[in-house]
Amino acid sequence: MPNKVAFNENYPDITESDKLYQRAKPIMKPVTQTLAKGPGQYINGVAPKYLKKGKGARVWDVDGNEYLDYNMAIGPLSLGYAYPRIDEAIVAQLKDGITFSMMHELEVEFAELIHKVIPNAEAIRISKTGADVTSAAVRVARAFTGRNKVLCCGYHGWHDWYISVTSRNSGIPAAVKDLSATIDYNNIESVKEALDADTACVILEPFVFEAPKEGFLKELKALCEANGTLLIFDEMWTGFRIAVGGAQEYFGVKADLACYSKAFANGMPIALLTGRRDVMELFEEEVFFFTTFGGEALSLAAAVATINEMIEKNVPAYLASQGKKLKDGYNAIAEELGIASYTRCTGYDCRSLVSFDAAAGNPLEVKSYVQQDLIKRGILWSGFHNMSFSHTGEDVAYTLAAYREVLGLLKEAVTAGDVAARLKGKPVEAVFRKVSNFNTKPVAKI
Ligand SMILES: Cc1ncc(COP(=O)(O)O)c(C=O)c1O
C-alpha cells in the first residue's frame, strides 16, 4: 500500500520513481530542468523523484504515495494544484485556442489589471520566464542609461549577465563577466562603494528571507537615483505573495523596473516586466525583446483568474496567517526540545526557511535526516514553507505534529553524534557551490 499523509510505518516505496530515473539518466543531461526539483535536492534512496499529480496542497508520486507539499513547484502554486477557478479559466480558453496569429484580447485585459494592482506599472511587458524579464530589464536599463555595469544580489536566472557572477560560469565570455558584480544585501556601504559612473542598474530581490533593515530599500533607491542608476526589483518571490502589489506595495518603495513570474498564474508559464513609461518606451524601437509564446492565451487566462482570486480572497493575508502558525510553531517546538541553539525557522510568514547550524553537524546531512523522516510522514519538504491558499489549518497542525516527532529524533541523533549513520540514503546537495558574496565588488573595481 502506498504511503499517505500520515504517521506511516515505513519509508515510501519508490520503485517506479527509480525506474524512470534509470531511463532518464543516459539521455537527459542532467535529468532535471530545474535544479531545485532535481534529485540533488532530495535524499537519494528515500525520496521520490517523479510526481504524477496534485490536488490542493497535496501531490502523488509515480508509486502512488501521497505527500503534503511545501515546495509548491518552487513558488508558482500560490493557490494550489488543480484549483477549480483557474483550471476552468484555462479550459474555457483552451476551447478557443492556445496561441494565435495576432495579438489576443487577453493581453490587454491582463495589462489593465496589472496597471491597476502593481504600483508604478506605468508600462507592461509580458513574457514566459523569470530569466526573460530580468534579462530584458537589465538590457533596457543599459540602453536607457548608456552604461554597461550591473550590480546584483541573489539569484536572477540562467542568462550570461547573471550566471557570470556565480561559480557555474563556464561558457560566458570574460567581457561579459567583467560587467556584472554582486553587492551585499542590507549593506548600503557596499552599494556606495560599488556604484560608479558606468553602473546601469542595481537588481535585487527586495528580500529573500532576511528582512530589509529599516530604510535600506529607500536609501538604495535614493542612492541609485543620485548616481543615475536604475533600481530593478526582482519580485519573483515577493510579487503577489507578500502583497498582491508585491514589495513595492508592502514597503512603499518605488523601483524603476520590477520583474514578476512564479506566483501569479498558479503554475502556468508567464512572466511580467513593469516600470517607468520613459524607460519601457525603449522597447518600442531601440531595445529588442520579443518571443513567440509571449502572448500565449492559456497562461494569460490563468493569470487574470489567479490575480482576481487573490484580490477577492485576500490570499496574501491567508498565506501570512497559515505561514505564521507554522513558523512560530516550529520555533516553539525547537525551544521546548532545547534545540533552538541549532535550528530555527526564519523569514517572512508567507515563505519561511528552516535552517540548521554547523553545531548540529554537517547542515546538509542534518537537513537530509529531517527530510527523510518528514517524507516517511508524508511531507515533501526541502527546508522551505512555500505557503499556498490550499494549506489548511489541519495541514499546519499535522505538519507541526510531524515536526515534533522528527525534531525529537534529530535531537537524539545530534546528541549521539551519529546523524550521518542514521541516513537511509545519499544526502542532499547544495544547489549552487556559490551564489552570494562571489565576485563581490569592489574587491577590484571594474
Ligand atoms: C528571484 C528569482 N529571480 C529569477 C528567477 C529565474 O526565473 P526562471 O527560472 O523562471 O527563469 C528565479 C527562479 O527561481 C528566482 O527565484
Ligand as a Chemical Component Dictionary entry (heavy atoms), coordinates in Angstrom:
data_LIG
# 
_chem_comp.id                   LIG 
_chem_comp.type                 NON-POLYMER 
_chem_comp.pdbx_formal_charge   0 
_chem_comp.three_letter_code    LIG 
# 
loop_
_chem_comp_atom.comp_id 
_chem_comp_atom.atom_id 
_chem_comp_atom.alt_atom_id 
_chem_comp_atom.type_symbol 
_chem_comp_atom.charge 
_chem_comp_atom.model_Cartn_x 
_chem_comp_atom.model_Cartn_y 
_chem_comp_atom.model_Cartn_z 
_chem_comp_atom.pdbx_ordinal 
LIG C1 C1 C 0 14.443 35.522 -7.565  1  
LIG C2 C2 C 0 14.453 34.822 -8.873  2  
LIG N1 N1 N 0 14.726 35.511 -9.980  3  
LIG C3 C3 C 0 14.725 34.929 -11.197 4  
LIG C4 C4 C 0 14.480 33.587 -11.324 5  
LIG C5 C5 C 0 14.514 32.945 -12.675 6  
LIG O1 O1 O 0 13.252 32.539 -13.046 7  
LIG P1 P1 P 0 13.087 31.382 -14.166 8  
LIG O2 O2 O 0 13.606 30.128 -13.567 9  
LIG O3 O3 O 0 11.610 31.364 -14.405 10 
LIG O4 O4 O 0 13.842 31.816 -15.365 11 
LIG C6 C6 C 0 14.216 32.811 -10.188 12 
LIG C7 C7 C 0 13.960 31.364 -10.298 13 
LIG O5 O5 O 0 13.931 30.628 -9.366  14 
LIG C8 C8 C 0 14.197 33.443 -8.931  15 
LIG O6 O6 O 0 13.961 32.751 -7.794  16 
# 
loop_
_chem_comp_bond.comp_id 
_chem_comp_bond.atom_id_1 
_chem_comp_bond.atom_id_2 
_chem_comp_bond.value_order 
_chem_comp_bond.pdbx_ordinal 
LIG C1 C2 SING 1  
LIG C2 N1 SING 2  
LIG C2 C8 DOUB 3  
LIG N1 C3 DOUB 4  
LIG C3 C4 SING 5  
LIG C4 C5 SING 6  
LIG C4 C6 DOUB 7  
LIG C5 O1 SING 8  
LIG O1 P1 SING 9  
LIG P1 O2 DOUB 10 
LIG P1 O3 SING 11 
LIG P1 O4 SING 12 
LIG C6 C7 SING 13 
LIG C6 C8 SING 14 
LIG C7 O5 DOUB 15 
LIG C8 O6 SING 16 
# 
